[in-house]
Structures are given as structure tokens and as C-alpha cells.
């Protein structure tokens, strides 16, 4: 089926396009960090962005145990500073399959957003990935990826 084909081929295509890939929608993050949805433990990555919202790097900043992932702003912003990023998108996965943010996710988001203001690096979004769906803090909603694929054909 088309969905299976997209699931197999599209992530590789997106990764090959990554350095001239503008992140205008949270869906781009789903494909850029697609391998995270199959992990059985929580991990957090930072997508560093240029002023024009092009991805300049994706770095792993935290690897958790099963379903929690402790992350300090220091770890989050280190790769962004090294890459001279203008903005970041925080990305982590929920191995349970439900991308709804926990209270811890919300407080982490606020802490990192505030730290970014001090450093002059804008936190553009925090995206939680699950298999077939994602949650975007900036959109404040769950987006179902399989619907997005079938709508775009």
C-alpha cells in the first residue's frame, strides 16, 4: 500500500534533504527524527535551526530509561550553541504510543523556553513523537501522520 511505501522510503528521502529542509510544520520533524518512533526507551534530541528555519543539525541530548527522560537546559543548548543556531526544536518520543504530553513534559518545555530567552536562542517548538502521530506544543494538538500522508496524494 502507499502508506507502507511512504513509511519505508520517505524517511530516507527526508534525511537526504535535511540540510536544505525548512521546518515549517511539525510533520517535518516526524520525518527528520523518524527512527525515534521505533525506540523502546525515551530519548530527546535537539534540532538546531538557522534564522531561516533550516535544519543545521540534530543531536541526541538525553537517553532515558523506559518512559522518562531527564534533560537539563545545559545539555539542550550545548549543541545549539556549538552550531550557532538561531532556534531549536526539542524532540522526544513516547514509546507507549500516545504523544500526549505529561506534566513533566510541560514543565521541561517551560524551563527550556525560558533558558532560551536568556541565551537568545528561540525555542520554536517541542514535538513529541509516537508511531503514526505527534504532539506539537506550538500547535497545541495531536497530528495523525497517516492522515497527513493520505491527504497529500
ROSE-4610 file (N, C-alpha, C; in Angstrom, 1 decimal, always signed):
// ROSE-4610
residu = [X/X/X/X/X/X/X/X/X/X/X/X/X/X/X/X/X/X/X/X/X/X/X/X/X/X/X/X/X/X/X/X/X/X/X/X/X/X/X/X/X/X/X/X/X/X/X/X/X/X/X/X/X/X/X/X/X/X/X/X/X/X/X/X/X/X/X/X/X/X/X/X/X/X/X/X/X/X/X/X/X/X/X/X/X/X/X/X/X/X/X/X/X/X/X/X/X/X/X/X/X/X/X/X/X/X/X/X/X/X/X/X/X/X/X/X/X/X/X/X/X/X/X/X/X/X/X/X/X/X/X/X/X/X/X/X/X/X/X/X/X/X/X/X/X/X/X/X/X/X/X/X/X/X/X/X/X/X/X/X/X/X/X/X/X/X/X/X/X/X/X/X/X/X/X/X/X/X/X/X/X/X/X/X/X/X/X/X/X/X/X/X/X/X/X/X/X/X/X/X/X/X/X/X/X/X/X/X/X/X/X/X/X/X/X/X/X/X/X/X/X/X/X/X/X/X/X/X/X/X/X/X/X/X/X/X/X/X/X/X/X/X/X/X/X/X/X/X/X/X/X/X/X/X/X/X/X/X/X/X/X/X/X/X/X/X/X/X/X/X/X/X/X/X/X/X/X/X/X/X/X/X/X/X/X/X/X/X/X/X/X/X/X/X/X/X/X/X/X/X/X/X/X/X/X/X/X/X/X/X/X/X/X/X/X/X/X/X/X/X/X/X/X/X/X/X/X/X/X/X/X/X/X/X/X/X/X/X/X/X/X/X/X/X/X/X/X/X/X/X/X/X/X/X/X/X/X/X/X/X/X/X/X/X/X/X/X/X/X/X/X/X/X/X/X/X/X/X/X/X/X/X/X/X/X/X/X/X/X/X/X/X/X/X/X/X/X/X/X/X/X/X/X/X/X/X/X/X/X/X/X/X/X/X/X/X/X/X/X/X/X/X/X/X/X/X/X/X/X/X/X/X/X/X/X/X/X/X/X/X/X/X/X/X/X/X/X/X/X/X/X/X/X/X/X/X/X/X/X]
num = [1/1/1/2/2/2/3/3/3/4/4/4/5/5/5/6/6/6/7/7/7/8/8/8/9/9/9/10/10/10/11/11/11/12/12/12/13/13/13/14/14/14/15/15/15/16/16/16/17/17/17/18/18/18/19/19/19/20/20/20/21/21/21/22/22/22/23/23/23/24/24/24/25/25/25/26/26/26/27/27/27/28/28/28/29/29/29/30/30/30/31/31/31/32/32/32/33/33/33/34/34/34/35/35/35/36/36/36/37/37/37/38/38/38/39/39/39/40/40/40/41/41/41/42/42/42/43/43/43/44/44/44/45/45/45/46/46/46/47/47/47/48/48/48/49/49/49/50/50/50/51/51/51/52/52/52/53/53/53/54/54/54/55/55/55/56/56/56/57/57/57/58/58/58/59/59/59/60/60/60/61/61/61/62/62/62/63/63/63/64/64/64/65/65/65/66/66/66/67/67/67/68/68/68/69/69/69/70/70/70/71/71/71/72/72/72/73/73/73/74/74/74/75/75/75/76/76/76/77/77/77/78/78/78/79/79/79/80/80/80/81/81/81/82/82/82/83/83/83/84/84/84/85/85/85/86/86/86/87/87/87/88/88/88/89/89/89/90/90/90/91/91/91/92/92/92/93/93/93/94/94/94/95/95/95/96/96/96/97/97/97/98/98/98/99/99/99/100/100/100/101/101/101/102/102/102/103/103/103/104/104/104/105/105/105/106/106/106/107/107/107/108/108/108/109/109/109/110/110/110/111/111/111/112/112/112/113/113/113/114/114/114/115/115/115/116/116/116/117/117/117/118/118/118/119/119/119/120/120/120/121/121/121/122/122/122/123/123/123/124/124/124/125/125/125/126/126/126/127/127/127/128/128/128/129/129/129/130/130/130/131/131/131/132/132/132/133/133/133/134/134/134/135/135/135/136/136/136/137/137/137/138/138/138/139/139/139/140/140/140/141/141/141/142/142/142/143/143/143/144/144/144/145/145/145/146/146/146/147/147/147/148/148/148/149/149/149/150/150/150/151/151/151/152/152/152/153/153/153]
x = [+0.8/+0.0/+0.9/+0.3/+1.0/+1.6/+0.8/+1.3/+2.5/+2.5/+3.7/+4.9/+4.7/+5.7/+6.3/+5.4/+5.8/+6.6/+6.1/+6.8/+8.2/+8.4/+9.7/+10.6/+10.1/+11.0/+11.1/+10.1/+10.0/+11.1/+11.2/+12.2/+13.6/+14.0/+15.4/+15.4/+14.4/+14.4/+14.5/+13.7/+13.7/+15.1/+15.7/+17.0/+18.0/+17.9/+18.9/+18.7/+17.5/+17.2/+17.4/+17.9/+17.8/+18.5/+19.6/+20.3/+19.7/+18.8/+18.0/+16.6/+16.3/+14.9/+14.4/+13.5/+12.9/+11.9/+11.9/+11.0/+9.8/+8.8/+7.7/+6.5/+6.5/+5.4/+6.0/+5.4/+5.9/+6.0/+5.3/+5.4/+6.8/+7.5/+8.9/+9.8/+9.5/+10.3/+10.0/+8.8/+8.4/+9.3/+9.5/+10.4/+11.8/+12.2/+13.7/+14.2/+13.3/+13.7/+12.9/+12.5/+11.7/+12.1/+13.5/+14.0/+13.6/+13.3/+12.9/+11.6/+10.7/+9.4/+9.5/+10.6/+10.7/+11.5/+12.0/+12.8/+11.9/+12.5/+11.7/+12.0/+12.9/+13.1/+13.0/+12.7/+12.5/+13.9/+13.9/+15.2/+14.8/+15.7/+15.4/+16.5/+16.1/+17.0/+16.7/+17.8/+17.6/+17.9/+16.9/+17.1/+17.5/+18.7/+19.2/+18.8/+18.4/+17.8/+18.6/+18.7/+19.2/+18.1/+18.5/+17.5/+16.3/+16.6/+15.5/+14.8/+15.0/+14.4/+14.9/+16.1/+16.7/+17.4/+17.3/+18.0/+19.5/+20.2/+21.7/+22.3/+21.5/+22.0/+20.9/+21.1/+20.2/+21.1/+20.9/+21.8/+21.0/+21.5/+20.9/+21.4/+20.5/+20.9/+20.5/+19.6/+19.3/+18.7/+19.1/+18.6/+18.0/+16.8/+16.1/+16.0/+15.3/+15.0/+13.5/+13.2/+11.8/+10.9/+10.4/+9.4/+9.7/+10.9/+11.2/+12.6/+12.8/+14.0/+14.3/+15.4/+15.7/+16.6/+16.3/+17.1/+17.2/+18.5/+18.8/+19.0/+18.5/+18.8/+20.2/+21.1/+22.6/+22.9/+22.3/+22.5/+21.8/+20.6/+19.8/+20.5/+21.0/+21.6/+23.0/+23.7/+25.2/+25.3/+24.6/+24.8/+24.3/+23.2/+22.7/+23.7/+24.4/+25.4/+26.6/+27.0/+28.2/+27.9/+26.6/+26.2/+25.7/+25.9/+25.4/+24.0/+23.1/+21.7/+21.0/+20.0/+19.1/+17.9/+17.6/+16.4/+16.6/+15.8/+15.8/+14.4/+14.3/+13.1/+13.5/+12.8/+13.1/+12.2/+12.8/+12.0/+12.2/+11.2/+11.3/+10.2/+10.4/+9.5/+8.7/+7.5/+6.8/+6.7/+7.5/+7.4/+6.0/+5.2/+3.9/+3.0/+3.3/+2.4/+1.5/+1.4/+0.5/+1.3/+1.2/+2.1/+1.6/+0.5/+0.0/+1.1/+1.4/+2.4/+2.1/+3.1/+2.9/+3.1/+2.9/+3.2/+4.6/+5.5/+6.9/+7.4/+6.7/+7.0/+6.7/+5.6/+5.1/+6.1/+6.6/+7.5/+8.9/+9.3/+10.6/+10.5/+9.4/+9.2/+9.3/+8.7/+8.7/+10.1/+10.8/+12.2/+13.1/+13.0/+13.9/+13.6/+12.3/+11.9/+12.4/+12.3/+12.9/+14.4/+15.1/+16.5/+16.9/+16.2/+16.4/+16.3/+15.4/+15.2/+16.5/+17.1/+18.3/+19.4/+19.5/+20.6/+20.4/+19.2/+18.9/+18.7/+18.3/+18.0/+16.6/+15.8/+14.3/+14.0/+13.1/+12.6/+11.3/+11.5/+10.4/+9.2/+9.6/+8.6/+9.2/+8.3/+8.7/+7.7/+8.3/+7.5/+7.7/+6.5/+6.6/+6.1/+7.0/+6.7/+6.2/+5.2/+4.8/+4.6/+4.3/+4.2/+2.9/+3.0/+1.8/+1.2/+1.8/+1.2/+2.3/+2.0/+2.9/+2.1/+2.7/+2.1/+3.0/+2.5/+3.3/+2.8/+3.8/+3.5/+3.1/+3.7/+3.4/+2.0/+1.6/+0.3/-0.7/-0.2/-1.1/-2.1/-1.7/-2.6/-1.8/-2.6/-2.0/-2.3/-1.3/-1.4/-1.2/-2.1/-2.0/-1.4/-0.2/+0.7/+0.1/-0.6/-1.1/-2.2/-2.9/-3.9/-3.2/-2.1/-1.4/-0.9/-0.4/+0.1/-1.0/-2.1/-3.2/-3.8/-3.8/-4.3/-3.5/-2.2/-1.2/-1.1/-1.8/-1.6/-2.6]
y = [-1.2/+0.0/+1.2/+2.4/+3.6/+4.0/+3.8/+4.2/+3.4/+2.1/+1.3/+1.8/+2.1/+2.6/+3.9/+4.8/+6.1/+5.9/+5.0/+4.7/+4.2/+3.4/+2.8/+3.8/+4.5/+5.4/+6.8/+7.4/+8.8/+9.3/+8.5/+9.0/+9.1/+8.2/+8.2/+9.5/+9.7/+10.9/+12.1/+12.2/+13.4/+13.6/+12.5/+12.6/+13.1/+12.7/+13.1/+14.6/+15.1/+16.5/+17.4/+16.9/+17.5/+18.9/+19.1/+20.4/+21.5/+21.2/+22.3/+22.0/+21.6/+21.2/+22.3/+23.1/+24.1/+23.4/+23.8/+23.2/+24.2/+24.1/+25.0/+24.3/+23.0/+22.3/+21.2/+20.9/+19.8/+18.5/+18.3/+17.0/+16.8/+17.9/+17.7/+17.1/+17.4/+16.8/+15.3/+14.9/+13.5/+12.7/+13.2/+12.5/+12.7/+13.8/+14.1/+13.2/+12.9/+12.1/+10.8/+10.3/+9.1/+7.9/+7.7/+6.5/+6.4/+7.6/+7.6/+6.9/+6.8/+6.2/+4.7/+4.1/+2.7/+2.3/+3.3/+3.0/+2.6/+1.7/+1.3/+2.0/+3.0/+3.9/+5.3/+6.2/+7.6/+8.3/+9.1/+9.8/+11.2/+12.2/+13.5/+14.0/+14.7/+15.3/+16.8/+17.5/+18.9/+19.1/+19.7/+20.1/+21.6/+21.8/+23.2/+23.8/+25.1/+25.8/+27.1/+27.4/+28.7/+29.7/+31.0/+32.1/+31.8/+31.1/+30.8/+29.5/+29.0/+27.7/+26.5/+26.5/+25.4/+24.5/+23.2/+22.4/+22.4/+22.8/+22.8/+21.7/+20.9/+19.7/+19.1/+17.8/+17.1/+16.3/+16.6/+16.0/+15.3/+14.1/+13.4/+14.1/+14.5/+15.1/+14.3/+13.3/+12.6/+11.2/+10.2/+8.8/+8.4/+8.0/+7.8/+6.3/+6.0/+4.6/+4.4/+3.5/+3.2/+4.3/+5.0/+6.1/+7.4/+7.7/+9.0/+9.4/+10.7/+11.2/+12.5/+12.5/+13.7/+14.6/+15.8/+16.7/+18.1/+18.5/+19.8/+20.8/+22.1/+23.1/+23.1/+22.9/+22.9/+21.9/+20.7/+19.7/+20.1/+20.7/+21.0/+22.1/+23.1/+24.2/+24.1/+23.1/+23.0/+22.7/+21.7/+21.6/+22.8/+23.4/+24.6/+25.7/+25.9/+27.0/+26.6/+25.4/+24.9/+25.1/+24.9/+25.0/+26.5/+27.4/+28.8/+28.9/+28.1/+28.0/+29.3/+29.7/+30.8/+30.3/+29.1/+28.5/+27.0/+26.4/+24.9/+24.4/+23.1/+22.4/+21.2/+21.0/+19.9/+18.8/+17.6/+16.4/+15.2/+14.6/+13.4/+12.4/+11.1/+10.1/+9.6/+9.1/+8.3/+6.9/+6.0/+4.6/+3.9/+4.5/+3.9/+4.1/+5.0/+5.2/+6.3/+7.0/+8.1/+9.4/+10.3/+11.5/+12.6/+12.4/+13.4/+13.8/+15.1/+15.5/+15.2/+14.8/+14.6/+16.0/+16.0/+17.3/+17.6/+16.5/+16.7/+17.3/+16.8/+17.3/+18.8/+19.2/+20.6/+21.5/+21.0/+21.8/+21.9/+20.8/+20.8/+21.8/+21.8/+22.8/+24.2/+24.5/+25.9/+26.3/+25.4/+25.7/+25.9/+25.1/+25.3/+26.5/+26.8/+28.0/+29.3/+29.3/+30.4/+30.5/+29.4/+29.4/+29.9/+29.6/+30.0/+31.5/+32.1/+33.6/+34.2/+33.7/+34.3/+34.1/+33.0/+32.7/+33.4/+33.8/+34.4/+33.4/+32.1/+31.1/+30.7/+30.9/+30.8/+29.3/+28.9/+27.5/+27.6/+27.1/+27.1/+26.2/+25.0/+24.0/+22.9/+22.1/+20.9/+19.8/+18.8/+17.8/+16.5/+15.9/+14.5/+13.5/+12.6/+11.6/+10.3/+9.7/+8.3/+7.7/+6.4/+5.8/+6.2/+6.9/+7.3/+8.7/+9.3/+10.6/+11.4/+12.6/+13.5/+14.6/+15.1/+16.3/+17.5/+18.6/+19.8/+20.8/+21.3/+22.3/+23.6/+24.0/+25.2/+25.2/+24.0/+23.9/+23.5/+23.0/+22.5/+21.5/+20.5/+19.5/+18.2/+17.1/+15.9/+15.9/+15.5/+15.4/+13.9/+13.4/+12.0/+11.9/+11.3/+11.3/+10.5/+9.4/+8.6/+9.3/+10.2/+11.0/+12.0/+12.6/+13.6/+13.0/+11.8/+11.1/+11.0/+10.4/+10.1/+11.4/+12.5/+13.7/+14.3/+14.0/+14.7/+14.0/+12.8/+12.2/+12.7]
z = [+0.0/+0.0/+0.0/-0.3/-0.4/+1.0/+2.0/+3.4/+3.8/+3.5/+3.8/+3.0/+1.7/+0.9/+1.4/+1.8/+2.3/+3.6/+4.5/+5.8/+5.5/+4.4/+4.1/+3.4/+2.4/+1.6/+2.0/+2.5/+2.8/+3.8/+5.0/+5.9/+5.3/+4.5/+3.8/+2.9/+2.2/+1.3/+2.1/+3.2/+4.0/+4.7/+5.1/+5.7/+4.7/+3.5/+2.4/+2.1/+2.3/+2.0/+3.3/+4.4/+5.7/+5.7/+5.1/+5.2/+4.4/+3.5/+2.8/+3.1/+4.3/+4.7/+5.7/+5.2/+6.1/+7.0/+8.3/+9.2/+9.4/+8.5/+8.6/+9.3/+9.4/+10.1/+11.0/+12.1/+12.9/+12.2/+11.1/+10.4/+9.9/+9.5/+9.0/+10.1/+11.3/+12.4/+12.6/+12.3/+12.4/+11.4/+10.2/+9.2/+9.5/+10.0/+10.2/+11.4/+12.3/+13.5/+13.6/+12.4/+12.3/+13.0/+13.1/+13.8/+15.3/+15.8/+17.3/+17.6/+16.6/+16.9/+17.2/+16.8/+17.0/+18.2/+19.0/+20.2/+21.3/+22.2/+23.3/+24.6/+24.4/+25.6/+25.1/+26.1/+25.7/+25.4/+24.4/+24.1/+23.7/+23.9/+23.5/+22.5/+21.5/+20.5/+20.4/+20.0/+19.7/+18.2/+17.6/+16.2/+16.2/+15.7/+15.7/+14.3/+14.4/+13.2/+12.9/+11.6/+11.2/+11.3/+11.0/+11.1/+10.1/+9.0/+8.0/+8.3/+9.5/+9.9/+9.1/+8.6/+8.0/+9.1/+9.0/+10.0/+9.8/+10.8/+10.7/+11.5/+12.3/+13.0/+13.8/+14.1/+15.0/+16.0/+17.3/+18.3/+19.4/+19.7/+20.9/+22.2/+23.0/+24.3/+25.5/+25.4/+26.6/+26.1/+26.9/+26.6/+27.9/+27.9/+29.2/+29.5/+30.6/+31.0/+30.7/+29.8/+29.5/+29.2/+30.2/+29.8/+30.4/+30.9/+31.3/+30.9/+30.7/+30.1/+30.8/+31.6/+32.3/+31.5/+31.4/+30.5/+31.1/+31.2/+31.8/+30.6/+30.8/+29.7/+29.2/+30.1/+29.7/+28.6/+28.7/+27.6/+26.4/+26.5/+25.4/+24.5/+25.2/+24.4/+24.0/+24.6/+24.2/+22.7/+22.1/+20.6/+19.8/+20.3/+19.6/+19.5/+20.7/+20.8/+19.8/+19.9/+19.1/+17.6/+17.2/+15.8/+15.4/+16.3/+16.1/+15.7/+16.3/+16.0/+16.4/+15.6/+16.0/+16.8/+16.5/+17.2/+17.4/+18.2/+18.4/+18.4/+18.0/+18.3/+19.1/+20.2/+21.1/+20.6/+20.6/+20.1/+21.0/+21.5/+22.2/+21.8/+22.2/+21.8/+23.0/+22.8/+23.8/+23.3/+23.8/+23.4/+23.6/+24.5/+24.8/+23.6/+22.7/+21.5/+21.6/+22.8/+22.9/+23.1/+22.1/+22.2/+23.1/+23.9/+24.8/+25.8/+26.0/+27.0/+28.4/+29.2/+30.6/+31.3/+32.6/+33.4/+33.3/+33.4/+33.3/+32.0/+30.9/+29.6/+29.5/+30.1/+30.1/+30.9/+32.1/+32.9/+32.2/+31.6/+30.9/+29.7/+29.0/+27.9/+28.4/+29.5/+30.0/+30.5/+31.2/+31.6/+30.5/+29.4/+28.3/+27.5/+27.4/+26.7/+27.4/+28.7/+29.5/+29.4/+29.4/+29.3/+27.9/+26.9/+25.5/+25.4/+26.1/+26.1/+26.6/+27.7/+28.3/+27.3/+26.6/+25.7/+24.3/+24.0/+22.7/+21.6/+22.1/+21.1/+21.3/+20.2/+20.3/+20.3/+21.2/+21.2/+20.3/+19.1/+18.1/+18.4/+18.9/+19.2/+20.1/+20.7/+21.3/+20.8/+20.1/+19.4/+20.1/+20.4/+21.0/+19.9/+19.6/+18.5/+19.1/+18.4/+18.7/+17.3/+17.3/+16.0/+15.3/+14.2/+13.5/+13.9/+15.0/+15.4/+16.1/+16.3/+17.1/+17.8/+18.8/+19.5/+19.4/+19.0/+18.8/+19.9/+20.7/+21.7/+21.1/+20.0/+19.4/+18.7/+18.2/+17.6/+18.7/+19.8/+20.9/+20.5/+19.7/+19.2/+18.8/+18.7/+18.2/+16.7/+15.9/+14.5/+14.1/+13.4/+13.0/+11.6/+11.6/+10.4/+9.2/+9.5/+8.4/+7.6/+8.3/+7.7/+6.8/+7.3/+6.5/+5.2/+5.3/+4.0/+3.0/+3.5/+2.6/+2.0/+2.8/+2.3/+1.2/+1.3/+0.3/-1.0/-1.2/-2.5/-3.6]
